[in-house]
Amino acid sequence: MLNLISLITGAVALLIALVGILPIPLLPLVNWIAFPIAVIGLVFGILSSGTSGRNLNILVLVISGLRLMLTGGLI
């Protein structure tokens, strides 16, 4: 059950992070929303016995974290 919750939160965070990759001004700020959602999903993924939810949330954290790091966290 926890793995399913982790997968759902990871999918939501991934959709938000993919929108944040677009180079439209101020739109990458949504990565600040995707990052905490992925952290919550990662916690559920760590607590579950499956690994797919955890891996998805790690991927989202890497994507949104790199985007925030490359742009200084602002734009």
C-alpha positions as CSV (number, residue, x, y, z in Angstrom):
1,M,0.0,0.0,0.0
2,L,2.8,2.4,0.8
3,N,4.5,1.7,-2.5
4,L,1.2,2.6,-4.3
5,I,1.1,5.9,-2.4
6,S,4.7,6.5,-3.3
7,L,4.1,5.8,-7.0
8,I,1.1,8.2,-7.0
9,T,3.0,11.0,-5.3
10,G,6.0,10.4,-7.6
11,A,3.8,10.6,-10.7
12,V,2.2,13.9,-9.6
13,A,5.6,15.3,-8.7
14,L,7.0,14.1,-12.1
15,L,4.2,15.9,-14.0
16,I,4.9,19.1,-12.1
17,A,8.7,18.8,-12.6
18,L,8.3,18.2,-16.3
19,V,6.2,21.4,-16.6
20,G,9.0,23.2,-14.6
21,I,11.6,22.2,-17.2
22,L,10.0,24.5,-19.9
23,P,12.0,27.6,-20.5
24,I,9.1,30.0,-19.9
25,P,9.9,32.8,-17.5
26,L,8.9,32.1,-13.9
27,L,7.5,28.7,-14.8
28,P,10.5,26.8,-13.4
29,L,9.5,28.0,-10.0
30,V,7.0,25.1,-9.9
31,N,10.1,22.8,-9.2
32,W,9.9,24.3,-5.7
33,I,6.5,22.5,-5.5
34,A,7.6,19.3,-7.1
35,F,10.7,18.9,-4.8
36,P,8.9,18.6,-1.5
37,I,6.2,16.3,-3.0
38,A,8.9,14.0,-4.2
39,V,10.5,14.0,-0.8
40,I,7.2,12.9,0.8
41,G,6.9,10.2,-1.8
42,L,10.4,9.1,-1.2
43,V,9.6,8.7,2.5
44,F,6.7,6.5,1.7
45,G,8.9,4.6,-0.8
46,I,11.5,4.0,1.8
47,L,8.9,2.7,4.3
48,S,7.4,0.3,1.7
49,S,8.7,-3.1,0.7
50,G,8.8,-2.3,-3.0
51,T,11.4,-0.2,-4.7
52,S,9.6,1.2,-7.8
53,G,8.0,4.1,-5.9
54,R,11.3,5.0,-4.2
55,N,13.2,4.9,-7.5
56,L,10.6,7.1,-9.2
57,N,10.8,9.7,-6.5
58,I,14.6,9.7,-6.6
59,L,14.4,10.4,-10.4
60,V,12.0,13.3,-9.8
61,L,14.3,14.7,-7.1
62,V,17.3,14.5,-9.4
63,I,15.3,16.2,-12.3
64,S,13.9,19.0,-10.2
65,G,17.1,19.4,-8.1
66,L,19.2,19.8,-11.2
67,R,16.9,22.3,-12.7
68,L,16.9,24.3,-9.5
69,M,20.7,24.1,-9.2
70,L,21.3,25.1,-12.8
71,T,19.2,28.2,-12.6
72,G,20.1,29.3,-9.1
73,G,16.7,28.3,-7.8
74,L,14.9,31.3,-9.3
75,I,14.2,31.2,-13.0
